Amino acid sequence: MSQSSPHPERPCSSRPLDRRQDAPEPPEHLDATGAPGAPDAIRASDAEREAVVERLRIASVEGRLTFEELTERSEAAYAAVTRGELEHITADLPGLGAPGASPAPLQVKRRFSAVMGDCKERIVGRIDGPLEAVSVMGDVELDLRGAQVPSGEVHISATAVMGDVKIIVPDGVSVELSGHNFLGDRKVAVREPHPGARVPVVKVTAHAVMGDVKIVDDEHHAPLRRAVTDWWKDRR
């Protein structure tokens, strides 16, 4: 009785060739079958980031974003990796050409002074000109985080004579400090912005005579409160 000769083993038809161990990994913007993946997962380009920052600037001019919001979103745009992250930053903004929102009322008061006393101001109006802070044996504190700054720049003249001037700015702004001091200090305590990023600018001309002029961002103004806030966000 004859026996049939053995047949060579055939590959299993249920094992696709592209699942072999030696098959190359698909590009990250393609799925496992080689088809295009989700559009929002595609990596963003520098040009796309700059376009979003420009759109944020226009939204600020239209009165839609405060100084703090403009700075935070610009920083997030430069840090974004994918197109989806960029779209999330502008998700609540209308398309270009939409009617502008009502801007905040004009900041009429431009000079803030304290003589043997205290002056604390949280500016929420629209800044379209230079501000002045003068302290003589007193304390002046200006908080710019809630202001609207259509030009993206704030100019401040600060003078401290045996007193203190403190200027609070949003995280991520660029600070340019000039002036002079005599038996006093001029200090800047802010995080450095992203290299090459177009971020809002605060220009301070400071003169300190036996006094202090300090420019701080939110992180350095209240570090304990900021730490608690970040901790709470991480828990959610």
DATARA-V840610 format. One line per field, one symbol per residue. ss: DSSP state (A for helix, B for strand, O for the rest). phi: phi as a letter, one per 30 degrees, with the letter a starting at -180 (. if undefined). burial: + if it has 24 or more other C-alpha atoms within 12 Angstrom, else -. A space follows every 10 residues. Layout:
# DATARA-V840610
ss->???
phi->???
burial->???
This chain:
# DATARA-V840610
ss->OOOOOOOOOO OOOOOOAAAO OOOOOOOOOB OOOOOBOOAA AOBOOAAAAA AAAAAAAAAA AOOOOOAAAA AAAAAAAAAO OBAAAAAAAO OOOOOOOOOO OOOOOBOOOO BBBBBOOBBB BBOOOBOOOO BBBBBBOOBB BBBOOOOBOO OOBBBBBBBB BOOBBBBBBO OOOBBBBBBB BBOOBBBBBO OOOOOOOOOO BBBBBBBBBO OBBBBBBAAA AOAAAAAAAA AAAAAO
phi->.dcdddcddc ddddcdddcd ddddddedcc ddcjdedded cdddcddddd dddddddddd ddicbdeddd dddddddddd ccdddddddc dccdddjded ddddeddddc cbbbchabbb bcdbdccbad cbbbbbhabb bcccdcdcbe dibbcbcbbb chabbbccbd djdccccbja bbhbbbbbbb dddeeiddce bccbccbbbh bbbbcbcddd dbdddddddd dddddd
burial->---------- ---------- ---------- ---------- --++---+++ ++++++++++ ++++++++++ ++++++++++ -++-+++-++ --+------- --++--+--+ -+++----++ +-++++++++ ++++++++++ ++++++++++ ++++++++++ ++++++++++ +++++++--+ +--+++++++ --+---++++ ++++++++++ ++++++++++ +--------- ------
